[in-house]
């Protein structure tokens, strides 16, 4: 899994930060920052939940294929 985010569309709802603080944080303006773009397997479900819950769909997930 690879996680990215679009700061320009972030609504600063902070749901991702509260849900998965191991992966998401906020910059000085409150916009989303991805602090672990390749989270461990045990966080994948939580990251997917955070992406689905993002009100502006600013979190993006791509699956690594081998």
N, CA, C and O of each residue as an XYZ file, in Angstrom:
264
protein
N       0.835     -1.177      0.000
C       0.000      0.000      0.000
C       0.881      1.241      0.000
O       1.889      1.311      0.702
N       0.476      2.212     -0.800
C       1.133      3.518     -0.804
C       0.056      4.570     -0.570
O      -0.980      4.560     -1.234
N       0.300      5.479      0.375
C      -0.668      6.497      0.764
C      -0.138      7.874      0.372
O       1.034      8.186      0.584
N      -1.019      8.691     -0.203
C      -0.686     10.075     -0.498
C      -1.906     10.928     -0.178
O      -2.993     10.407      0.071
N      -1.718     12.236     -0.187
C      -2.823     13.137      0.116
C      -2.665     14.426     -0.668
O      -1.551     14.843     -0.986
N      -3.786     15.049     -0.975
C      -3.809     16.316     -1.680
C      -4.124     17.422     -0.680
O      -5.265     17.568     -0.242
N      -3.110     18.197     -0.324
C      -3.282     19.264      0.658
C      -4.243     20.344      0.172
O      -4.979     20.926      0.969
N      -4.238     20.611     -1.129
C      -5.055     21.693     -1.684
C      -6.552     21.470     -1.486
O      -7.318     22.433     -1.451
N      -6.973     20.222     -1.356
C      -8.401     19.944     -1.192
C      -8.767     19.549      0.235
O      -9.939     19.320      0.532
N      -7.789     19.468      1.106
C      -8.022     19.070      2.498
C      -8.930     20.090      3.193
O      -8.690     21.295      3.120
N      -9.970     19.598      3.862
C     -10.921     20.463      4.570
C     -10.562     20.619      6.045
O     -11.305     21.253      6.795
N      -9.444     20.056      6.465
C      -8.947     20.151      7.836
C      -9.959     19.564      8.825
O     -10.120     20.079      9.932
N     -10.633     18.494      8.424
C     -11.571     17.815      9.312
C     -10.838     17.012     10.381
O     -11.387     16.760     11.453
N      -9.609     16.611     10.097
C      -8.725     15.901     11.025
C      -9.154     14.476     11.347
O      -8.576     13.850     12.235
N     -10.138     13.958     10.655
C     -10.594     12.596     10.923
C      -9.488     11.578     10.687
O      -9.371     10.605     11.432
N      -8.685     11.792      9.669
C      -7.598     10.861      9.368
C      -6.549     10.874     10.479
O      -6.019      9.828     10.856
N      -6.258     12.051     10.992
C      -5.254     12.187     12.050
C      -5.723     11.483     13.312
O      -4.948     10.780     13.960
N      -6.985     11.669     13.660
C      -7.534     11.004     14.847
C      -7.622      9.499     14.649
O      -7.405      8.729     15.584
N      -7.943      9.082     13.423
C      -8.126      7.658     13.144
C      -6.839      6.872     13.020
O      -6.761      5.737     13.490
N      -5.826      7.455     12.395
C      -4.574      6.737     12.155
C      -3.389      7.696     12.346
O      -2.745      8.092     11.374
N      -3.110      8.060     13.584
C      -2.029      9.019     13.831
C      -0.641      8.484     13.472
O       0.318      9.250     13.376
N      -0.538      7.188     13.277
C       0.736      6.599     12.850
C       1.035      6.934     11.389
O       2.185      6.853     10.959
N       0.014      7.308     10.631
C       0.152      7.548      9.192
C      -0.083      9.007      8.820
O       0.560      9.523      7.905
N      -0.997      9.678      9.520
C      -1.375     11.043      9.156
C      -1.060     12.034     10.269
O      -1.135     11.713     11.455
N      -0.710     13.239      9.856
C      -0.499     14.348     10.777
C      -1.012     15.601     10.073
O      -1.555     15.522      8.971
N      -0.837     16.748     10.710
C      -1.245     18.012     10.116
C      -0.067     18.958     10.068
O       0.785     18.952     10.956
N      -0.019     19.782      9.015
C       1.022     20.796      8.926
C       0.613     22.014      9.749
O      -0.410     21.986     10.433
N       1.394     23.067      9.690
C       1.129     24.258     10.502
C      -0.195     24.938     10.158
O      -0.727     25.696     10.968
N      -0.729     24.676      8.969
C      -2.020     25.237      8.570
C      -3.184     24.286      8.861
O      -4.345     24.630      8.637
N      -2.870     23.103      9.355
C      -3.894     22.121      9.672
C      -4.178     21.133      8.564
O      -4.978     20.215      8.749
N      -3.535     21.299      7.405
C      -3.759     20.384      6.285
C      -3.068     19.047      6.521
O      -2.071     18.956      7.236
N      -3.619     18.033      5.910
C      -3.115     16.670      6.083
C      -1.676     16.537      5.598
O      -1.281     17.126      4.591
N      -0.913     15.757      6.334
C       0.427     15.340      5.941
C       0.507     13.832      6.128
O       0.066     13.301      7.147
N       1.061     13.158      5.159
C       1.288     11.718      5.281
C       2.679     11.542      5.875
O       3.673     11.961      5.280
N       2.747     10.924      7.044
C       4.039     10.728      7.699
C       4.569      9.320      7.518
O       5.730      9.050      7.824
N       3.720      8.407      7.017
C       4.171      7.057      6.682
C       3.439      6.635      5.414
O       2.320      6.127      5.477
N       4.066      6.844      4.278
C       3.439      6.566      2.983
C       3.303      5.079      2.684
O       2.535      4.692      1.803
N       4.031      4.255      3.396
C       3.947      2.807      3.206
C       3.715      2.140      4.567
O       4.617      1.510      5.119
N       2.509      2.284      5.097
C       2.228      1.759      6.434
C       2.271      0.233      6.469
O       2.089     -0.429      5.448
N       2.513     -0.313      7.660
C       2.533     -1.765      7.802
C       1.141     -2.363      7.588
O       0.126     -1.677      7.712
N       1.121     -3.640      7.267
C      -0.127     -4.339      6.946
C      -1.207     -4.158      8.004
O      -2.385     -4.044      7.666
N      -0.830     -4.131      9.262
C      -1.839     -4.049     10.323
C      -2.577     -2.705     10.345
O      -3.590     -2.574     11.032
N      -2.091     -1.720      9.614
C      -2.766     -0.417      9.551
C      -3.573     -0.220      8.266
O      -4.277      0.781      8.132
N      -3.482     -1.141      7.337
C      -4.143     -0.970      6.041
C      -5.644     -0.752      6.173
O      -6.193      0.139      5.525
N      -6.308     -1.533      6.987
C      -7.755     -1.388      7.136
C      -8.108     -0.007      7.693
O      -9.048      0.628      7.215
N      -7.373      0.456      8.682
C      -7.630      1.771      9.271
C      -7.370      2.890      8.260
O      -8.106      3.876      8.221
N      -6.333      2.740      7.450
C      -6.028      3.751      6.423
C      -7.142      3.790      5.378
O      -7.554      4.868      4.950
N      -7.622      2.635      4.973
C      -8.729      2.592      4.007
C      -9.982      3.239      4.594
O     -10.705      3.945      3.891
N     -10.234      3.002      5.856
C     -11.377      3.608      6.534
C     -11.215      5.135      6.570
O     -12.178      5.869      6.345
N     -10.011      5.601      6.850
C      -9.745      7.043      6.867
C      -9.965      7.653      5.485
O     -10.533      8.739      5.370
N      -9.523      6.966      4.445
C      -9.709      7.466      3.080
C     -11.191      7.542      2.729
O     -11.642      8.520      2.133
N     -11.942      6.517      3.098
C     -13.389      6.525      2.827
C     -14.095      7.633      3.607
O     -15.076      8.203      3.129
N     -13.599      7.937      4.802
C     -14.225      8.938      5.645
C     -13.809     10.367      5.356
O     -14.382     11.301      5.918
N     -12.838     10.554      4.502
C     -12.374     11.907      4.183
C     -13.467     12.653      3.426
O     -13.871     12.221      2.346
N     -13.954     13.769      3.978
C     -15.066     14.475      3.334
C     -14.736     15.065      1.963
O     -15.642     15.306      1.165
N     -13.469     15.297      1.680
C     -13.094     15.872      0.387
C     -12.344     14.880     -0.506
O     -11.868     15.243     -1.581
N     -12.245     13.641     -0.059
C     -11.546     12.587     -0.821
C     -10.115     12.998     -1.133
O      -9.623     12.786     -2.241
N      -9.456     13.586     -0.145
C      -8.089     14.071     -0.329
C      -7.032     13.013     -0.047
O      -5.849     13.242     -0.299
N      -7.437     11.865      0.470
C      -6.492     10.775      0.761
C      -6.565      9.775     -0.384
O      -7.648      9.371     -0.806
N      -5.404      9.387     -0.874
C      -5.321      8.483     -2.023
C      -4.490      7.255     -1.643
O      -3.441      7.357     -1.008
N      -4.994      6.104     -2.051
C      -4.324      4.834     -1.772
C      -4.088      4.105     -3.075
O      -4.985      3.987     -3.910
N      -2.874      3.619     -3.239
C      -2.593      2.728     -4.357
C      -2.007      1.455     -3.775
O      -1.254      1.478     -2.802
N      -2.371      0.357     -4.392
C      -1.868     -0.927     -3.928
C      -0.639     -1.306     -4.722
O      -0.628     -1.264     -5.952
N       0.390     -1.674     -3.994
C       1.621     -2.138     -4.646
C       1.365     -3.520     -5.219
O       0.777     -4.383     -4.566
N       1.812     -3.713     -6.437
C       1.679     -5.031     -7.058
C       3.063     -5.563     -7.360
O       3.969     -4.831     -7.759
N       3.191     -6.836     -7.159
C       4.506     -7.431     -7.325
C       4.783     -7.991     -8.644
O       5.872     -8.515     -8.875
